[in-house]
Amino acid sequence: MSLTDSAPQTSGKTTSLTPKQRYWVLIGISLASFMTPFGASMLNLSLPEIGLTFDVSTHALGWVSTAYLFSSVLFLVPVARISDLIGRKKIFLIGMCITTCSTALQLFSMNFEVFIFLRVVDGIAMACIFGTSLPILSSVYPASRRGAIFGINVAVIYIGSSLGPVVGGIMTQTFGWRSLFLLLLPLAAAATLLVYRALKIDFIEGKGEPFDMKGALLYMITILFILLGLINLPETRAFISLALGLVMLPVFIYYTKRQAYPIMQIRLFFQNKHFSRSNFAAFLNYAGTYAIVFFLSLYLQRILHLSAGNAGLILLAQPLLQAIFSPYVGKLSDRMDSRYLSTFGMVLLAIGLLCLSTLSAESEIWHLIVYQIIIGVGFAFFASPNTSAIMGCVSRRDYSSASASLSVMRQSGMVLSMAIAMCVISVFLGSTEMIQAETVPLFLYSMKMTFYSGIVLCLAGAVLSYLRGPAIRKE
């Protein structure tokens, strides 16, 4: 029987996979989910060496992560729709094959332009992987176990984030930055093989339906203008780009709502308050918190004068706590209303940000570690219950749109968080290169103002999490 013929029907039952096959699918997808933050955080620590290798400026190095981020967000929605038409397993495996090839090629990049192009390709691969991972897990496991499964998935993402800087620093210092890609290749190969062998069925919810090319282009142009606007704030061109994106957004929504087979199920935002409020809560979560690591890295190295290695070890506290608590909180969300868990998580994050805003040049390291523990536990209580809420309140047919929406919200929130941080720094300090002994108070004030804005965003997210109403679970 072909993969196309074996697509499951939407029913109250899960697929015919055995428990062992479901287990190996979870392992394979978790490996793929681990790779992305692990590789990104490793590479960020190696940017100075990459700059020396290719002889490029610090500004140009910003494109190493920006190119990856942009391409992933631009392709998430179109790729998710394509997966509905030809199969989620196919798109996941295509993404894994692409990332395996691009990882191998980045190892041998001879110039910076080729390296950046391959980062763009990596972003497309990430869209394929993250646009299908949650829909596959949602289809493979019953609603009664999804919280626990999503908790495991979230945990491995956090573990990747926490191990990346440590492993990246050691590998870069010992073998050079190109050695990082040698670590990623076996992970990619293993994840591809596990999902290919264990997932004996594909999920094709829109077989025979057309692909809305106009809608895809309209989405990509709209998002591109918005992202370019956010990332370049507070420059004049940024406001122009942001204005164009915000003008095109209602046009995209109007066009999409009128399509029989839209590129994205926009109707979910208007007809399902549980879905829309959970998604916007995720956006506010990342918008309020993503810049934390950016500021703390500078604070530890420029203000407290710690080495990069020691700073990385101290910053492990937050993601490690997230990784430890996420599986347990995810399992708990299967037994109680997830809105209480995610609301509590957002409140904890606001408290953690308030604590971080009190840091000074004389603060003790243990204070920072305690504050990070609060932040880490807050993330754990929010992330997996909120993900479970989003995927649980839609039908099987809408899994891809729901997953793509969540990923877009997450990535856009990250961009907004960094835009807020850079705007505040630009206004009060000028740039991060100007952190000198005499400008330390200005940096601390910039950090405090950014954390204050994060508190407001997290509290708004807490309100949205609570107001979404009782949990909904659909098979």
N, C-alpha and C positions, 0 to 999 in steps of 0.2 A: 504494500500500500504506500502510495507516495505521501510526502509531507502535506501537499495540498489537499489530498483526499482525507487525510486524518485530522483535519481541523475540528476541534470539539464544538459542540453546540452549546449555546448559553442555557444552562440549566442549574439546578440547585446542587449539582454534584461536581466534584473536582475531576481531573483527568484520570485516565486509567493507569497512570504511572504507579509503580510499586513504591513503598516507603523508602527502599534503598535508592531507587532512581531519583526520587524527590530530594533525598539527602545529597546525592552527588551533584544535582542541578544547583542546589543551594551553595555547595562548596565552590562550584565553578563560577557562579555569578558573584559570590563573595570575593573570590580571587580577583575578578575583573574590577569589582568596586574598590578593592584595596589598592589596586595598581594606580588608579588615577590620582588620588591625593598623595600617595607614597612617591610617585614619580615627580609630581609638581613640587612638593615640598623639598625633595632632594635637589631638584634643579634650581630652585630659588636660592639655595645656599651656595650654589656653584656659579652664580652670575658673574662675580668678579673675575674668575678664571676664564669663563666663556668670553668676557669682554677682552681679556688679554690675548686669548687665542685668535679672535677675529679682528682685534684692534678696532673696537667700536666704543662709542660713548655710553655713559650711564643711561642717558635718555633713550638711546637705541635699544639697550638691553631690556627696557620696559616692554618691548614688543615680544619678548620670549614668552611671557605669560599672557599679554594682551591679545596676541594673535590667536592663541589657543582658546582663550575665553570667548572672544568674539565669534569665531567659527563654530564653537560648540553651541552657543545660544542661537545663532542664526539658523543652524540646521536641525535643532531639536524638534521643532514642530513638524517641518516637512518630513523628516525621517520617521517620526512616530506615525504619521499618516501612511507613509509607504509601508511600514511594518504591518499595518492593518490590511493592506492590499495584497502583499506577497508573503507575509509570514513573519512573526516576531522572532522566531528562532533563526530564520535566515538572516535578518537584519543584524541580530546580535552577533552571529558568527562572522558576517561580513565586516562588522566593526572591529571584532577581535583580529581578523586577518589583516585589516588595514593598519591597526595599531602595531601589530607585530612587524609588518614591513616597514612602517615609518620609524619605529624604534631602531630597527637594524640600520636603516639608512642614516638616521641622526648620528649614529655611532661613527659614521665615516664622512660626515658633512665637511666639505672643503672650504665653504665660504658662508658668511652670515645670511645672505639672501636665501640660499638653499635651506639653511637651518630653520629660518622663519617660515618658509613655505611648508616644510615638514611639520612644524608646530601647528599650522593651519590644518593640515591633513589629520594630525592627531586630534584636533578639536572636532572634526567631522566624525572620526572614529568614536570619540567620547559620546557624541550625540546618538550614534547607533547603539552604543552599549547602555547608556543611562536612559535612553528613550524606550528601551525594551526590558530592562532588568526587573523593574517593579511590576510591569504587566505580566511577565512570565511567572514571577513568584506568586502574584495574586491569582493567577490561573492554576498554578500547580498545587497551592495549599488552600485548605478551606478557610472561610472567614474566621472561624473560631481560633485559628492558630496564626493569623497574619501578624498580629501585634508582636508576638515572640519572634517570628521570622524577620520582620522589618527591624526589630531590635538588634538581631544578630548582624543584619546587613549594615545598619547604622554603626554598630560597634567596630566592624572591620574597616569602615571608612575612617573612623577616628583613630584607630590603631595605625593606619597608613599615614595619617597626618602627624602622629606623634613620633613614629619611627623614622620618617623621611629625613628630618633635619639631622638626627644623630647618625644614621647610616650614611647619608649624603656627605656630611662633614668628614667622616672617617675615610670614605671611598675617594672623595675628591682630594683630600690631603695625601693619601697613600698612593693612589693609582691615577689620579686625574679625573676630570669631569666626564670624559667619554665612557669611563668604566661604569657609570650609573646605568647606562642603557643595557649593559650586560646583565644587570640584576633583573631588569624588567622583561627581558626576552623569555626566560623560562617560565615566569609567571603567566605571561600572555599565552604561551604555548599550552600550559597546563589547563588554564581556564577554557581555552578553545576546545581542547580535547575532551574535557569533562562534560561540558554542555552538549557537544556533538554526540558523544556516546550515550549519555544518560537521558537526554530529552528526546524521547522516541516519538514525540508528537509536536506538531506546529500549531500556531494559533492564528487563523486568518479570519478576522471578523468582518472584513469588507470586500470579500472576494467578488470580482466582477464590477466593482464600483470605479468610477473615474477618479483621477487625481486632479485636484484643482490647482493648476499651475499658476493662474493669476493670483489666487489667494496666497499661495506660497511666496511668490515674488513680493506681494504687498506686505506680507508679514515680515519678510527679511529686510525690506527697505525701511519699514517703520522701526523695527528693533535696532537696525544699524544706526539710524539717526539718533535714537534715544541713547544708545550706548556711547556713541561718539560724543554726544552732548554731555553726558554725565562724567565721562572719563577726562574731559578737557576743561571742566569747570576750574576756575571762574573766568576763563578767557571769553572774549566777545563771540568768537566763532562757536563756542560751546553752547551759548544761549540760543544762537540761530539754529544750530543743529537740533537742540532739544525742542525748540518751538516747532520745527518742521515735523519731528517725530510725534509730538503730542497732537498736532493737527491731523496727521495721518492715522493716528490710533483709532479715533471714532469712525473714520472712513473704512478702515480694515474691519472693525466690529460690524458696521452696517452691511458691508459687502458679505462678510462671512455668515451673518444671520440669515441672509436671503438665499444661501446656497443649499441645495438638496444634499450634496456630499461635500461639506466644507473641509478645509485643510485642518481646522481645529474646532472642537465642539464648544464654541463660545456660549451656547445656550446653557451650559452647565453653570456658568457664573451668574446667569440671570434667573435660572429656575431652581437652583440648588444652593440655598444659603449655607448649608453645611460645607459644601465644596468651596464656594467662593471665600467664605470667611477663614477657612483653614488655609487656603492658598495665600491669602493676603497676610495672614498671621505669619506664615513661613517667610514671606517677603520682608515683613517688619523685623522678624527675628534676625535674619542675615544682615539687613540694613543697619540694625542697631549694634551688632556684635562683631562683624567680620574684621573691622579695623583694630580690634583689641590686640591681636598678635603683632600687627604692624607697629603700634605704639609701644608695646611692651618690649619688643626687640630693640628698638631705639633707646628706650628708657634704661634697659639693663646694660647696654653696651656704651651708650654715650653719656648717661647720667651717673650710673653706678660703676662704670668702667670695668665691666666683666668681659671676659673673652667670649667669642662667638660660641665656643663649645659649651662653656658653663651656662651661658644664656639659654642655649638650646635645651640643656638638661633641666633648667628651672621651668622653662615653658612646657615641659612634658606633663606637668601636673594636670593641666586642664584637659587635654585630649585623653590622657590615661583614665581620669575619672569618668569621662564621657563613655569610654570603651567599656569600663567595668560595669557601670550602672545601666547602660542602654539595653542589654538583653533582658535584665530583670524588669525594668520599667515597661519594655515592650510586652513581656509576658503578662505583666499586671494589667496592661491596657486591654487584654483579651477578657479580663474578668470584671472590669469596672469601666465606667464612662470615661473615655479618653480625654474629654474636654477638661475635666478636673486636673488630670495629670499635666496636660500641656499648658493650662493656665498657671498652675503652680510653677512649672518650669520657667515660663516667661517672667513671673514675679521674682523668682530666684535670680534670673539674669539681670533684672533691673537692680536688685539689691547688690549683686556682684559688681555691676558697673558703678553704683554709688560708692562702694568700698574702694574700687580702683581709682575713682576721682580724687580720693584723699591722699594718694601717693605723693611723696615729696622727695627731694634729693637726700633726705636723711632717713627715709623709710627703711625698715628692716626687711631682709629677704623673706623671712617667714611670714610677714604680713602679706606679701605678694602671693606666696604659695597658698595661704588660706583663702585669699580672694579668688584665686584660680580654681580652687576646689569648689567654691560656691558656683562659679561660672560653669565648670564642667558638669556638676550635678544638674544645674539648670538646663543645660543643653540636652542631657540624657532624658530628663523628664518631658522636654518639649518634642524632640525630633521624632522618635519612633511612634509615640501616640498620635502626633499630628499627621505623619505619613500614613499610618493605619486608618485614620479618620478620612483622609482624602481618598485613598484607594478603596475604602470600605463603603463609601456612600454613592458609588457609581456602579453601573452594570458592567459586565465583562466586556461588552462592545466598546465601552468608553475608557478602558484601562490605559490605552496608549495616550489619549488626549490628556487624561488626568496626570499621568506620569510626566509628560512633556510640560504641562502647565506648572507642575511643582518644580521641575528642573529650571524652567525659565524664571520662575519667581526666585528661586535660590540664587541663581547666577546674577540676576538683575539686582537683587538685594546686596550681593557682594560688591557689585560695581558702585551702587549708591553709597554704601558704607565707606568705600575708599574715596569716593567723590567728596563726601562730607569731610573726611579727614584731611584731604589735600586742600580743600577750600579753606578750612579753619587754619591750617598751617600757612597757606599763602597769605591770608589776611593778617595773622599775628606774628609770623616768623619769617616768611619769605620763601624758604625751602628747607628741607631736612639737612642740606649741606651747611646751613648756617647755625647748627647747634654747637655753640661754643660756650665757654664758661660763663660769659656775660649774658648769653641768651637762654640759659637754662630755665629761668622763670617763665620766659615767653613760651618755651616748648611745653613746660608743665601746664601752663594755662591753656594752650592749644589742646593738649591731651584731655584736660578736664572738661573743656567745652564740648569736645567730641563725645566723651563719655556721657555728659549730660544729655546730649541729643539722643544718644543710644538708650538712655533711661526712658525718655519720652516715647521712643519707638517701641521699646519692649513692653511698656505699660499699655500702649495702644494695642499691641499684639495680644496681650493678656485679655483685654476686654473682648477682642474679636474671637479669641479661642473660647471664652466662656459663652458668648452670645450665639455661637453656632448651633447650640442646642444639644439635645441628647444624641448619643452615638447612633449611627445608622450602619447596618451591615447588610450588604447585598452579596449574593453569590455570583 
